[in-house]
Each structure stands twice: as C-alpha cells, then as structure tokens.
Amino acid sequence: MARDLTALFDPRSVAVVGASDDPAKYGHAVASQALRAPGRRPVHLVNRRGGTVLGRTAATSLTEIGEPVELVVVSVPGAGFEAAVDEALSCGAKAIVAITAGFAEAGPAGLARQRAVADRVRAAGAVLVGPNCLGIADNTTELYLASDRFAPGGVALLSQSGNLALELQLRGEPHGLGFSRFVSLGNQADVTLVDLVTDCARHQATAAIAVYAEDFGDGRAFAAAAAAAGKPVVLLTAGRGTASARSARSHTGALTTSADVVAAACRDAGIELVRTPREMTVVLAALGSGARTPGRRTAVLTDGGGHGAIAADAAEDAGLGVPELGAGTQDRLRAVLWEQSSTGNPVDLAGMGEQRPLSYADAAGRLLAAEEVDAVLMTGYFGGYAASEGGLGGGPAGGSVLAEGETRAAKEITRHLAAAPKPFVVQSMYPHSPSCRVLAEAGVPVFSATEDAARALAAVTGRAAGPVPGVAPLPAPAVPLGDPGYHGVRALLAAAGVPFPAAREVLDEAGLLAAAGEFEGPYVLKALHLLHKSDAGGVALGLPDPAALLAAYRAMRARLGSAAHSVEAMADLSDGVELIVGVNRDPRFGPVAMVGLGGVLTETLRDVAFALAPVPAARAERLLRGLRAGALLDGVRGRPAVDVAAAAAVIERITEVAAAHPEIAELEVNPLLVSPRGALALDARAVLG
C-alpha cells in the first residue's frame, strides 16, 4: 500500500539538528536553504552548543524547542545519530531526513545499526529518508532541505548522486526544465525508491519522474510502480556490464547481463531508459513538449542536403522510420517550394530558406497536416539568420530582413503546431538564436546535436495511448522441485503442459533395450550427468534401430562414464526452427525470461530477447517476432511457416513454472522445436539456487 509522505514533503514545522555557521559543514548548507521560506512554516535550528546560527538563536536540543516538530533533518556525526533520531521521535517527529553517513555503505556493523534505527522509526509511525543522503526539496510547498537550489518545474528528481542531480539541473536550464521535487535516496533504509515513485505519481505538480539509481532495492516493485504511475518515468542507472553473467551455468544465465535485466524491466513497465545525464535531459525535454504519438513515421525537414542525410540516418538509428512521402503530400509541398527543392523525405528546401525564410513554416505546415507523417525533425541552418542579427555569429549577408523573416517563420510554425499537434523537434547550428528561442518558449525542443533531436523524437513516438503492458504478478510459490535432474525437470514442465517427446531413463543395457521397445525409432541417446550434453559429446541423434542405439550407448558410456542415460524418440527436425527459452532469477527483479534462436549455436548467435517472467503468450509472440531472425518463423526460401502461437503458449507455461519456483535459479528449455505442427521441448535443465 502507498505510504503517506505528507510529513516529508509538506510538514507543519521543520528542525535542522546539526545546524552550523561553518560553511564547510553540511548542516550550514541545509540550514541556509531551510530559512529561504521562513513564512511558510516554523524552522528551528539546533546546535548542541546553542548560541546563534545564521543570525538566529539555536536550541541546544529538540526538547528545548518546547513544541512538536513534524520533520527533523539530522546532520550530526555518526556517534550521535541514534540519540538524535530517538529524541526526534520522542518530540513527535513524523519524518526524518538523515544526512549522517557511515551505515550500510560502511559494512555489516553499519548495516545492523541502520536496520535498528529504521525499525524504531517505523514502530513510531514515522518515515525516514536516508541515511547517507543529501536532503530533499519540494518547490511546490517551499520546502528547501538540500544544499542546492532547484529551479521550479514539473520534474520530480529521485537520485542516489548529488553531483548528477546538479548536472541535470545545469543541463536542463537551456530547455526550461525545472523540478517539482528533489530527493536524495541515500541508503533507502525506510523510505524506498518505490515509495517515492508512488508518491510522486500522485503529486499533481509532477509531470515526469526522473530517477538515477544504483540500488533499486526491490527492482520488480519499482517497475510495477513505474508502470502504474500514469506519467513518464525516466531512468538512468549504472552497472550495465557483463560481470554478473560470468558465473552462470546455463546458456540463459551466460547470455543475461545486468543491462538486459534492467532493459527488460523498463520495456515492460514503459520506463524510458537512458545512458547518460545528457540523454536524460534530452528525453525529459521531449516529454515536456506534451505531444506523443504511437506512430514513428518521421519527416526530416532541412535546407541543406548534408544535414538532411545525417538527420535521416540518426532518426533510423533511434528506431524511427523515414519513409518516402506519398504523391499527394509531395504535390502539396511542391506548391509552396521552388523547383529545385526535394520533397521525397528528407524534404530539402535547397537554399529556398535563405531566400524566403517563411518557406520553413510553409513546408512544416504541410508536413504536420499530412496523415502519413507522425513526427517532424527540422535540422540544419534554421536559427542562423536571426543569430547574425542577435550577435551570435550566424548568418550571411541579408541582415535584419532575413532575421525578421526567420523569426516570423518560427511564430508561424508554432501556429501550425497548435492546429496540428504532433511531435516536432529542431536541431540547429544556432540553438540559442532568437528564432529558436521562439520555438523553445512555445514548447518545441531545440537541440544543437542531431542525435539528440532524434533521441527526443524516439521518446515521444512509438507508444500507444493508455496503460503500458506492465509487470505480470508473480504466481504463488509452488511445492519446491524435489528432483532437479533431467527427468525431474521434464516431469515438472510436462505437468504444466509443456510437450516433450517420449523418453525413458535407463541405467543399463537391459533397460535400454526395454525402452527401445516402447516406441519406434529413430532414437536419441543422452548422457544425464552433463549440464551441457552436446558440448561434451553426450548426445547421439538419429539412431535408426535398437542395434544402433545399443552401440551408441556402449561407446558413450565408455567415453563419458555416465551412470544414467535417457532414450528418447527422435523429433522431425526437417521443417522446424530451434528456439531457446530460459528464466534466470535476478536478485533485484526476480525471474527474468529469455527467448531466442536456440540449439548448439545459441551463445554464438546471441539472437535473444528478454522480459520479466512470467511472460503472457501475446507478449512472448511479440518477443519472438522481434528477433533478428524472426523472419524464419514465417518461412523463407520455400520452408513453411511455423506455429508461432504454439511456441508462445509453451513459453508462457515455462516462464510460469520458473516464476512459481523461487528455489530454481536458472531454468532452460533448449531447444524448443517449433514447426508447422506445433512446439516440442527437446531438452530441459534446471540449476537450483
């Protein structure tokens, strides 16, 4: 259930314990900020030595204040932290912001102290941010309890890094980005990222939530909270490397990195995942423009062939489409452009903008009105004429006439956008020129880099209106797997409806021949003591009769020494596609599914996709069709199409089983043979946690 954080963001009174006149101490910075709005609520400064701090009389303790204090900031040395928290609770505090460090980040002893404090805070019915945090701010309630000022706006910033928060503020300023709230997450001993995302989702003044997190805590709950937020969530995180995959024992584990897991969670939850503070700023600027569309058909508008070509490439790299415009749209463009202009897409004014700046607006208006265009990227020299007039170093001869015409063009573009609102971004060599400022003030994102403009469009296109797919709930835990061996795993999956060929476990030659009599050949023989059987020569395929099966058994047993083998009916591989389906249990996000091209070349081809498990069949089918080799499923070069729906249904069952068995660290079916006749699991393995 959502926690009530009113006392944290809009307290009736505030006290800063550890307030100081020493600029080198954090208590000085927080106290200075807290006093910026003395008329909003009482602000008390506490210093154990008393006297005055920042020209105000300081109490020696919270008790000396003589009245309840609803929110207390604790910025004292570690040795006095617990006593300060206990006094705050005894004085009626309902929220504590713990600046003090030296807890979980310092080792096991610090973690134990941190947990004990958090338990006391919860028992008192209060909430705690931190410890080891840099404060909070809420511009909507005039609550300033961080060392830096944050320009007001619509972004709630939740960050584990104070310096990154400062960088985002600096980068956002040219785009008019401001902040409704700022929270330094700290160690999340009590109030978590999930709590804050949930509260910011309810906060009317917050239009978007920006997160920098290294520790998600419960990553799955974070994804679910973001999916339910009803407003954009943008995530920047660290630790996207491959180190976590090195110790994995299955193909699934070896192919699943931390980056894959986070990306899968973000796709399922509708979170915008970014890689750098600059990219986060770009995405937030785009989201702030308001216009969004499920389509990605992008028109590129330029007054120079080079800029147009570069922008078209950048758009396609960002996942946008740059299709040739239809005849009707091209005719309407030709009616307002001159003969040498190119109208196919990119739309190149070919120098007309220099003669008549309003041609930018004329072309933009036609593109925005075209049903076949979802978004527009205007790139190149626009802004240069007004820049020369404004002393910004742009523009050829032509002076004020061209500058005035360009500014009029900018105003006309904003009118076209009001009449036909669509995503519209600008890349300009002169992004700070007066004409570009006209666009920016109207909510049009303006960038100096082409790749930023393309990324901005990608953030506001390609998503249908309405709720995101979301995170499937975990099923109730099932009875733990008793037999993690090959046939035990097969039995577990078969009971859930996963189809397998007939098979028997055998321990000797008599058992082998008895098994061969139960079903017709050709046969498959597998050595059961190996996790990766094919790699070690522990699989023999296409054995035509019992004699061939017996010979293979004797040779394999002599070579590998396995005590147990599996005799199986050979599946028809002639018209099928081999897939891999696996689930790896991530410590932050829980079970994560992987589907892709399977067989012995799985790790070589690395054509795989990820999602949080369990994976519904409809989602599984989209994952399969999104593979690089997805065209194989529909049949190529005379091969028939395979039953993708059957494969998706089996993927749903496999991932449901894995999600219901928390004792299984890795579960894998490889290959899952999908053919025109359905789907058949040919091998399975499990690794217990």
Buried (B, 14 or more C-beta within 10 A) or exposed (E): EEBEBBBBBBBEBBBBBBBBBEEEBBBBBBBBBBBEBEEBBBBBBBBEEEEEBBEEEBBEBBEEBEEEBBBBBBBBEBEBBBEBBBBBBEBBBBBBBBBBBBBBEBEEEBBEBBBEBBEBBEEBEBBBBBBBBBBBBBBBBBBBBBBBBBEEBBBBBBBBBBEBBBBBBEBBEBBBBBBBBBBBBBBBBBBBBBBBBBBBBEBEBBBBBBBBBEBBBBBBBBBBBBBBBEBBBBBBBEEBEEEBBEEBBBBBBBBBBBBBBBBBBBBBBBBBBBEEBBBBBBBBBBBBBEBBBEBBBBBBBBBBEEBBBBBBBBBEEBEBBBEEBBEEBBEBBEEBBEEEBBBEBBBBBBEBBBEBBBBBBBBBBBBBBBEBBBBBBBBBBBBBBBBBBBEBEBBEEBEEEBBBBBBBBBBBBBEBBEEBBBBBBBBBBBBBBBBBBBBBEBBBBBBBEBBBBBBBBBBBBBBEEEEBBBBBEBBEEBEEBEEBBBBBBBBBBBEBEBBBBEBBBBEEEEBBBEBBEEBEBBBBBBBBBBBBBBEBEBBBBEBEEBEBBBEBBEEBBEEBEBEBBBBBBBBEBEEBBBBBBBBBBBEBBBBBBBBBBBBBEBEEBEBBBBBBBBBBBEBBBBBBBEBEBBEBBEBEEEBEBBBBBBBBBBBBBBBBBBBBBBEBBBBBBBBBBBBEBBBBBBBBBBBEE
